[in-house]
Amino acid sequence: MTDQEDDLFEDDFAEELEMFVEAQDTVWPEVLSELKAGKKTGHWMWFVFPQLAELGQSHMAQLYGIEDLSEAKAYLEHEVLRARLIEVSELVLSHQDKTAMEILGQTDAKKLCSSMTLFAAVPGAPDVFATILATFYAAEPCDVTLQSVS
């Protein structure tokens, strides 16, 4: 891909990606505090650990759902979103003495699996996403997500 094509690709998702940044900005200290403590209590999962839009049914899940692997790639190419997703993923990994369900609750533990499956499928993705799947999900990715991005 040429630099010009790369810029056009990023522009395709610029508005959607900025929506994630703006939503995260409103709760970021809370997100970090909860994950450092190993217990999610707030309502931020949709825009911190996004999953495929087709998996969600609520308005928030649709609003912050990732459409496909191309959008997931753009998400990881966004400097702020990439850094934040790695940071929160590493915070989850810091609690290997707990289950994902203990950290996030039953519903959000499933969303984490879907999110990590999605981002691990992006070529060149950081290892932390696959490590979460290995650590908390016995290396079993979300089958629906895998089928959708294959």
C-alpha beads as a LAMMPS data file, in Angstrom:
LAMMPS data file: protein, C-alpha beads

150 atoms
149 bonds

1 atom types
1 bond types

-500.0 500.0 xlo xhi
-500.0 500.0 ylo yhi
-500.0 500.0 zlo zhi

Masses

1 110.0

Atoms # bond

1 1 1 0.000 0.000 0.000
2 1 1 1.396 3.418 -0.926
3 1 1 1.513 6.263 1.591
4 1 1 -1.368 7.954 -0.243
5 1 1 -3.468 4.770 -0.150
6 1 1 -2.586 4.366 3.532
7 1 1 -3.812 7.908 4.271
8 1 1 -7.086 7.256 2.418
9 1 1 -7.553 4.014 4.362
10 1 1 -7.125 5.841 7.685
11 1 1 -9.491 8.615 6.554
12 1 1 -12.200 6.021 5.843
13 1 1 -12.411 5.290 9.566
14 1 1 -11.275 8.617 11.061
15 1 1 -14.695 9.713 12.317
16 1 1 -15.536 6.331 13.840
17 1 1 -12.135 6.086 15.520
18 1 1 -12.418 9.569 16.989
19 1 1 -15.747 8.522 18.494
20 1 1 -13.894 5.811 20.458
21 1 1 -11.271 8.281 21.682
22 1 1 -13.921 10.757 22.828
23 1 1 -15.894 8.075 24.685
24 1 1 -12.753 6.717 26.347
25 1 1 -11.613 10.200 27.371
26 1 1 -14.724 10.578 29.545
27 1 1 -13.937 7.507 31.680
28 1 1 -10.261 6.656 31.147
29 1 1 -9.061 7.216 34.750
30 1 1 -12.002 5.097 35.966
31 1 1 -11.180 2.316 33.482
32 1 1 -7.557 2.184 34.607
33 1 1 -8.494 2.265 38.288
34 1 1 -11.012 -0.560 37.943
35 1 1 -8.683 -2.757 35.911
36 1 1 -5.762 -2.122 38.276
37 1 1 -8.044 -3.249 41.106
38 1 1 -9.080 -6.306 39.079
39 1 1 -12.809 -5.534 39.187
40 1 1 -14.814 -3.728 36.498
41 1 1 -17.771 -1.811 37.902
42 1 1 -18.397 0.921 35.312
43 1 1 -20.136 0.908 31.957
44 1 1 -17.410 1.263 29.354
45 1 1 -16.789 -2.166 27.855
46 1 1 -18.232 -1.325 24.398
47 1 1 -15.694 1.360 23.571
48 1 1 -12.675 0.089 25.518
49 1 1 -12.728 -3.541 24.318
50 1 1 -14.787 -3.299 21.122
51 1 1 -16.056 -6.386 19.336
52 1 1 -17.691 -6.979 15.975
53 1 1 -20.912 -5.004 15.559
54 1 1 -22.779 -8.122 14.446
55 1 1 -22.279 -9.673 17.898
56 1 1 -24.004 -6.917 19.830
57 1 1 -27.700 -6.241 20.185
58 1 1 -27.820 -3.073 22.274
59 1 1 -27.594 0.457 20.919
60 1 1 -24.141 0.885 22.502
61 1 1 -22.885 -2.403 21.064
62 1 1 -23.973 -1.303 17.608
63 1 1 -22.633 2.231 17.994
64 1 1 -19.194 1.051 19.099
65 1 1 -19.108 -2.192 17.139
66 1 1 -16.266 -2.819 14.718
67 1 1 -17.577 -3.629 11.243
68 1 1 -14.805 -5.880 9.962
69 1 1 -11.112 -6.736 10.024
70 1 1 -10.268 -3.587 8.037
71 1 1 -11.753 -1.385 10.739
72 1 1 -9.988 -3.428 13.439
73 1 1 -6.723 -2.842 11.564
74 1 1 -7.426 0.895 11.402
75 1 1 -8.187 0.862 15.146
76 1 1 -4.777 -0.678 15.850
77 1 1 -3.091 1.802 13.522
78 1 1 -4.552 4.719 15.503
79 1 1 -1.813 5.778 17.909
80 1 1 -4.034 6.533 20.918
81 1 1 -6.433 3.600 20.507
82 1 1 -3.616 1.097 19.969
83 1 1 -1.741 2.291 23.064
84 1 1 -4.872 2.247 25.193
85 1 1 -5.989 -1.210 24.044
86 1 1 -2.554 -2.610 24.818
87 1 1 -2.525 -0.866 28.206
88 1 1 -5.900 -2.202 29.324
89 1 1 -5.110 -5.654 27.970
90 1 1 -1.904 -5.726 30.002
91 1 1 -3.853 -4.634 33.080
92 1 1 -6.246 -7.558 32.611
93 1 1 -3.233 -9.871 32.266
94 1 1 -1.847 -8.590 35.556
95 1 1 -4.660 -10.497 37.305
96 1 1 -3.848 -14.039 36.230
97 1 1 -4.914 -15.203 39.687
98 1 1 -8.517 -14.429 38.673
99 1 1 -10.805 -15.496 35.863
100 1 1 -12.021 -13.077 33.214
101 1 1 -15.483 -13.489 34.736
102 1 1 -14.197 -12.404 38.160
103 1 1 -12.567 -9.327 36.635
104 1 1 -15.313 -8.278 34.222
105 1 1 -18.487 -10.183 35.022
106 1 1 -20.056 -12.934 32.922
107 1 1 -21.326 -10.886 29.973
108 1 1 -18.249 -8.700 29.634
109 1 1 -15.918 -11.702 29.933
110 1 1 -17.542 -13.013 26.739
111 1 1 -17.102 -9.607 25.103
112 1 1 -13.421 -9.618 26.054
113 1 1 -12.958 -12.968 24.325
114 1 1 -14.648 -11.616 21.194
115 1 1 -12.611 -8.412 21.276
116 1 1 -9.293 -10.187 21.761
117 1 1 -10.149 -12.672 18.999
118 1 1 -10.882 -9.791 16.646
119 1 1 -7.716 -7.839 17.369
120 1 1 -5.484 -10.931 17.486
121 1 1 -6.667 -11.666 13.925
122 1 1 -5.215 -8.399 12.606
123 1 1 -1.929 -9.162 10.826
124 1 1 0.992 -7.935 12.932
125 1 1 -1.151 -7.446 16.054
126 1 1 0.624 -7.219 19.407
127 1 1 0.959 -10.580 21.171
128 1 1 -0.977 -9.374 24.218
129 1 1 -4.330 -10.142 22.580
130 1 1 -3.446 -13.782 21.892
131 1 1 -1.916 -13.987 25.370
132 1 1 -5.241 -12.994 26.932
133 1 1 -6.970 -15.723 24.921
134 1 1 -4.363 -18.248 26.065
135 1 1 -4.449 -17.130 29.693
136 1 1 -8.165 -16.659 30.326
137 1 1 -9.845 -18.724 27.612
138 1 1 -7.563 -21.784 27.263
139 1 1 -6.499 -20.404 23.860
140 1 1 -10.093 -20.824 22.613
141 1 1 -11.039 -17.813 20.480
142 1 1 -14.583 -16.644 19.816
143 1 1 -15.750 -18.908 16.983
144 1 1 -18.314 -16.431 15.638
145 1 1 -15.692 -13.688 15.436
146 1 1 -13.200 -16.002 13.761
147 1 1 -15.731 -17.082 11.161
148 1 1 -16.659 -13.480 10.423
149 1 1 -13.098 -12.279 9.887
150 1 1 -11.869 -15.317 7.963

Bonds

1 1 1 2
2 1 2 3
3 1 3 4
4 1 4 5
5 1 5 6
6 1 6 7
7 1 7 8
8 1 8 9
9 1 9 10
10 1 10 11
11 1 11 12
12 1 12 13
13 1 13 14
14 1 14 15
15 1 15 16
16 1 16 17
17 1 17 18
18 1 18 19
19 1 19 20
20 1 20 21
21 1 21 22
22 1 22 23
23 1 23 24
24 1 24 25
25 1 25 26
26 1 26 27
27 1 27 28
28 1 28 29
29 1 29 30
30 1 30 31
31 1 31 32
32 1 32 33
33 1 33 34
34 1 34 35
35 1 35 36
36 1 36 37
37 1 37 38
38 1 38 39
39 1 39 40
40 1 40 41
41 1 41 42
42 1 42 43
43 1 43 44
44 1 44 45
45 1 45 46
46 1 46 47
47 1 47 48
48 1 48 49
49 1 49 50
50 1 50 51
51 1 51 52
52 1 52 53
53 1 53 54
54 1 54 55
55 1 55 56
56 1 56 57
57 1 57 58
58 1 58 59
59 1 59 60
60 1 60 61
61 1 61 62
62 1 62 63
63 1 63 64
64 1 64 65
65 1 65 66
66 1 66 67
67 1 67 68
68 1 68 69
69 1 69 70
70 1 70 71
71 1 71 72
72 1 72 73
73 1 73 74
74 1 74 75
75 1 75 76
76 1 76 77
77 1 77 78
78 1 78 79
79 1 79 80
80 1 80 81
81 1 81 82
82 1 82 83
83 1 83 84
84 1 84 85
85 1 85 86
86 1 86 87
87 1 87 88
88 1 88 89
89 1 89 90
90 1 90 91
91 1 91 92
92 1 92 93
93 1 93 94
94 1 94 95
95 1 95 96
96 1 96 97
97 1 97 98
98 1 98 99
99 1 99 100
100 1 100 101
101 1 101 102
102 1 102 103
103 1 103 104
104 1 104 105
105 1 105 106
106 1 106 107
107 1 107 108
108 1 108 109
109 1 109 110
110 1 110 111
111 1 111 112
112 1 112 113
113 1 113 114
114 1 114 115
115 1 115 116
116 1 116 117
117 1 117 118
118 1 118 119
119 1 119 120
120 1 120 121
121 1 121 122
122 1 122 123
123 1 123 124
124 1 124 125
125 1 125 126
126 1 126 127
127 1 127 128
128 1 128 129
129 1 129 130
130 1 130 131
131 1 131 132
132 1 132 133
133 1 133 134
134 1 134 135
135 1 135 136
136 1 136 137
137 1 137 138
138 1 138 139
139 1 139 140
140 1 140 141
141 1 141 142
142 1 142 143
143 1 143 144
144 1 144 145
145 1 145 146
146 1 146 147
147 1 147 148
148 1 148 149
149 1 149 150
